[in-house]
Amino acid sequence: MSRKSRLFAPARRFGRSYVPAIVAFTLLAVFLAVIVFRPSEKSARAPKPKSDTSNDSQSQLKPSIPEGWVSVGGVYRPSSDVATNQKQAEGESTIAYKMIQGYSPDIDPNTNAQTQVVAASLKTRENPERFSSFIVPKSFDADAFKADPKGYAESYAAIVEPGRVFASAQPGEGISSISTNSSRLHRVKQGESVTLTAKAIPYAPVSFWTENLGSFENKLTAITVVADENGDASTTFLASGGTIHEVNVLASSPVTSGQLRFIVSVRIPE
């Protein structure tokens, strides 16, 4: 073998060993190029937008809106969903809706002595315990009650303090528990009333409070009544306007332990 042949022999061996790899790499590069640059089937099938600006083509793009629907923030809804209550628009009093779900009737501050006291406290912001159940009520004078049970209880009941239902006596010797001989569950229609009775001790002041609207005979959401000689204290609960579903009415006395819970289920008249 000549010197020149011996010089190029390694190159020929190198070329023969790497030819398959080079061919495979070239084929792979061509395949990837086809995949990357081939248009998708979806875009290939998608029609080109037309430049038709006629009224007919524009109307086809608008959604079909049912008659009587209105646009609210770009969303179409039935006009009945957003229509203003005509009676309210005419300025009628909410008293007119006292039998309709969601409306609580206004109360005349001069309805009775207790509403006058509560209205005065709201105006002056004095004695907040008379209009809020979150305020601790005035202390009950147990000695004055023992000296004149009926007289003290009547003066005590003349003032309304919702927080009294959370101020029952501590259990102990000689302290009886408040109870009831009547049902604790009642069902009425809005506008109807029901009598709630709690049993304490003779002439005990018993406070009732509703946490879900409604009212008692004093037209307020809280009342204190004096038990009779048998210890029975009763009040009338009215499912007034705006009162619906289950209403919790609590009752307790400062001379008895425990607390009663009445449930009045109120439904809307058909």
C-alpha positions as CSV (number, residue, x, y, z in Angstrom):
1,M,0.0,0.0,0.0
2,S,1.2,3.4,-0.9
3,R,2.0,6.1,1.6
4,K,-1.0,8.2,0.4
5,S,-3.4,5.2,0.8
6,R,-2.2,4.6,4.3
7,L,-2.8,8.3,5.1
8,F,-6.5,8.3,4.1
9,A,-7.4,4.9,5.4
10,P,-8.5,6.1,8.8
11,A,-10.8,8.7,7.2
12,R,-12.5,6.1,5.0
13,R,-13.1,3.9,8.0
14,F,-14.5,6.9,9.9
15,G,-16.9,7.7,7.1
16,R,-18.1,4.1,6.8
17,S,-18.9,3.9,10.5
18,Y,-20.8,7.1,10.9
19,V,-22.8,7.1,7.7
20,P,-25.9,5.4,9.2
21,A,-25.9,7.9,12.1
22,I,-25.8,10.8,9.8
23,V,-28.6,9.4,7.6
24,A,-30.8,8.8,10.7
25,F,-30.2,12.3,12.1
26,T,-31.1,13.9,8.7
27,L,-34.3,11.9,8.5
28,L,-35.2,12.9,12.1
29,A,-34.6,16.6,11.3
30,V,-36.9,16.4,8.2
31,F,-39.7,14.7,10.2
32,L,-39.6,17.3,13.0
33,A,-39.7,20.1,10.4
34,V,-42.8,18.7,8.9
35,I,-44.5,18.3,12.3
36,V,-43.6,21.9,13.4
37,F,-44.5,23.8,10.3
38,R,-47.5,21.8,9.2
39,P,-50.8,23.8,9.7
40,S,-53.3,22.2,12.1
41,E,-56.4,20.5,10.8
42,K,-58.6,22.9,12.7
43,S,-57.0,26.0,11.2
44,A,-56.9,24.5,7.8
45,R,-60.6,23.8,7.9
46,A,-61.5,27.2,9.5
47,P,-63.2,29.4,6.9
48,K,-61.6,32.8,6.3
49,P,-63.6,35.7,7.8
50,K,-65.7,37.6,5.3
51,S,-65.5,41.3,5.0
52,D,-69.3,41.6,4.6
53,T,-70.5,44.6,6.6
54,S,-74.1,44.5,5.6
55,N,-76.9,44.8,8.1
56,D,-77.9,41.2,7.6
57,S,-74.5,39.8,8.6
58,Q,-74.3,42.1,11.7
59,S,-77.8,41.0,12.8
60,Q,-76.7,37.4,12.6
61,L,-73.9,38.1,15.1
62,K,-76.3,39.6,17.8
63,P,-77.8,37.1,20.3
64,S,-81.5,36.3,20.1
65,I,-83.0,38.3,23.1
66,P,-86.5,37.2,24.3
67,E,-89.1,39.8,24.3
68,G,-89.3,41.7,27.6
69,W,-85.7,40.9,28.7
70,V,-83.3,43.7,29.7
71,S,-79.5,44.0,29.8
72,V,-78.1,44.2,33.3
73,G,-74.3,44.7,33.3
74,G,-74.1,43.1,29.9
75,V,-76.2,40.1,31.0
76,Y,-79.7,39.7,29.7
77,R,-82.4,38.9,32.3
78,P,-86.2,38.9,32.5
79,S,-87.4,42.4,33.3
80,S,-89.4,41.0,36.3
81,D,-86.0,40.2,38.0
82,V,-85.0,43.8,38.2
83,A,-88.3,45.7,38.0
84,T,-88.9,48.2,40.8
85,N,-91.8,47.5,43.1
86,Q,-94.4,50.0,41.8
87,K,-96.0,50.5,45.2
88,Q,-92.7,51.5,46.6
89,A,-92.0,53.7,43.7
90,E,-95.3,55.5,44.3
91,G,-94.2,56.2,47.9
92,E,-96.6,54.0,49.7
93,S,-95.9,53.1,53.3
94,T,-94.4,49.7,54.2
95,I,-97.4,49.2,56.4
96,A,-99.2,48.2,53.1
97,Y,-97.0,45.2,52.9
98,K,-97.4,43.9,56.4
99,M,-98.6,40.5,55.1
100,I,-95.8,40.1,52.5
101,Q,-92.6,38.2,53.0
102,G,-89.6,40.4,53.8
103,Y,-91.4,43.6,55.0
104,S,-91.5,44.5,58.6
105,P,-94.1,47.2,59.4
106,D,-93.2,50.5,61.0
107,I,-94.1,51.1,64.6
108,D,-95.6,54.3,65.8
109,P,-93.5,55.4,68.8
110,N,-96.7,56.6,70.6
111,T,-98.4,53.2,70.4
112,N,-98.0,52.7,74.1
113,A,-95.9,53.6,77.2
114,Q,-93.3,51.0,76.5
115,T,-92.8,52.0,72.8
116,Q,-92.4,55.6,74.0
117,V,-89.7,54.6,76.4
118,V,-87.8,52.6,73.8
119,A,-88.2,55.4,71.2
120,A,-86.8,58.0,73.7
121,S,-83.8,55.7,74.5
122,L,-83.1,55.3,70.8
123,K,-83.2,59.1,70.3
124,T,-81.0,60.0,73.2
125,R,-78.8,56.9,73.1
126,E,-79.2,56.7,76.8
127,N,-80.2,53.4,78.6
128,P,-79.1,51.2,75.7
129,E,-80.2,48.1,77.6
130,R,-83.8,49.1,76.7
131,F,-83.3,48.5,72.9
132,S,-80.4,46.0,72.6
133,S,-80.1,42.4,73.8
134,F,-76.3,42.8,73.8
135,I,-76.4,45.2,76.8
136,V,-76.5,43.8,80.3
137,P,-79.9,44.7,81.9
138,K,-80.3,46.6,85.2
139,S,-79.9,44.5,88.3
140,F,-83.0,42.7,89.7
141,D,-83.6,43.6,93.3
142,A,-84.4,40.2,95.0
143,D,-85.0,41.8,98.4
144,A,-87.6,44.2,97.0
145,F,-89.3,41.3,95.3
146,K,-89.5,39.3,98.5
147,A,-90.9,42.3,100.3
148,D,-93.6,43.0,97.7
149,P,-93.6,40.4,95.0
150,K,-96.5,41.6,92.9
151,G,-95.9,45.3,93.3
152,Y,-92.2,45.1,92.5
153,A,-92.8,42.7,89.6
154,E,-95.3,45.1,88.0
155,S,-92.9,48.1,88.2
156,Y,-90.1,45.8,86.9
157,A,-92.3,44.7,84.0
158,A,-93.1,48.3,83.0
159,I,-89.7,48.7,81.5
160,V,-88.5,46.7,78.5
161,E,-85.0,45.2,78.5
162,P,-84.3,42.5,75.9
163,G,-81.2,41.2,77.8
164,R,-83.3,40.0,80.7
165,V,-83.7,36.7,78.9
166,F,-80.1,36.0,79.6
167,A,-80.1,36.9,83.2
168,S,-81.9,34.0,84.9
169,A,-81.1,33.0,88.5
170,Q,-78.2,30.6,89.3
171,P,-79.3,27.1,90.1
172,G,-79.2,26.4,93.8
173,E,-81.1,25.4,96.9
174,G,-84.6,26.9,96.9
175,I,-84.3,28.0,93.2
176,S,-86.8,26.3,90.9
177,S,-86.3,25.9,87.2
178,I,-88.5,27.7,84.6
179,S,-90.7,25.3,82.7
180,T,-93.9,25.1,80.6
181,N,-97.0,23.0,80.5
182,S,-97.8,24.0,76.9
183,S,-96.2,23.1,73.6
184,R,-92.9,24.7,72.7
185,L,-93.5,24.2,68.9
186,H,-96.2,26.2,67.2
187,R,-97.1,26.6,63.5
188,V,-98.9,29.7,62.3
189,K,-99.4,31.8,59.1
190,Q,-97.9,35.2,58.8
191,G,-100.4,37.6,60.4
192,E,-101.6,35.1,63.0
193,S,-100.7,35.0,66.7
194,V,-100.1,32.3,69.3
195,T,-100.0,32.3,73.1
196,L,-96.8,31.3,74.8
197,T,-96.9,30.3,78.5
198,A,-94.0,29.8,80.9
199,K,-94.2,28.5,84.4
200,A,-92.2,30.2,87.1
201,I,-93.3,31.0,90.7
202,P,-96.2,33.2,91.8
203,Y,-95.9,36.8,90.7
204,A,-92.5,36.3,89.2
205,P,-91.5,38.6,86.3
206,V,-90.9,36.6,83.2
207,S,-89.2,38.1,80.1
208,F,-89.8,37.0,76.5
209,W,-87.6,37.9,73.6
210,T,-87.8,37.0,69.9
211,E,-84.6,37.0,67.9
212,N,-86.2,36.5,64.5
213,L,-88.7,39.4,64.2
214,G,-92.4,39.1,65.2
215,S,-93.8,41.1,68.1
216,F,-95.6,40.8,71.4
217,E,-98.7,42.7,72.6
218,N,-96.6,45.8,73.3
219,K,-95.6,45.8,69.6
220,L,-92.0,45.2,70.5
221,T,-89.7,42.2,70.2
222,A,-89.2,42.0,73.9
223,I,-91.7,42.0,76.9
224,T,-91.8,41.3,80.6
225,V,-95.0,40.0,82.1
226,V,-96.0,39.1,85.7
227,A,-97.0,35.5,86.5
228,D,-100.3,34.9,88.2
229,E,-100.8,33.3,91.6
230,N,-100.0,29.9,90.0
231,G,-96.8,31.0,88.5
232,D,-98.0,31.0,84.9
233,A,-96.8,33.9,82.7
234,S,-98.3,34.2,79.3
235,T,-97.8,36.5,76.3
236,T,-99.1,36.7,72.8
237,F,-96.6,36.4,69.9
238,L,-97.7,37.9,66.6
239,A,-96.1,36.7,63.4
240,S,-96.1,40.2,61.9
241,G,-94.9,41.3,58.5
242,G,-91.5,40.1,57.5
243,T,-91.6,37.2,59.9
244,I,-91.0,33.8,58.2
245,H,-89.7,30.3,58.7
246,E,-88.6,29.3,62.2
247,V,-88.7,31.9,64.9
248,N,-86.9,31.4,68.2
249,V,-88.6,33.0,71.3
250,L,-86.6,32.8,74.5
251,A,-88.1,33.2,78.0
252,S,-86.6,33.4,81.5
253,S,-87.1,34.9,84.9
254,P,-84.6,36.4,87.4
255,V,-86.1,34.3,90.2
256,T,-85.9,30.9,88.4
257,S,-83.0,29.1,86.7
258,G,-82.8,28.0,83.2
259,Q,-84.2,29.3,79.9
260,L,-87.1,28.3,77.7
261,R,-87.0,28.2,73.9
262,F,-90.2,28.3,71.9
263,I,-90.1,27.7,68.2
264,V,-92.8,29.3,66.1
265,S,-92.8,28.1,62.4
266,V,-94.3,30.9,60.3
267,R,-95.4,30.3,56.7
268,I,-96.6,32.8,54.1
269,P,-100.4,32.8,53.4
270,E,-101.4,31.3,50.1
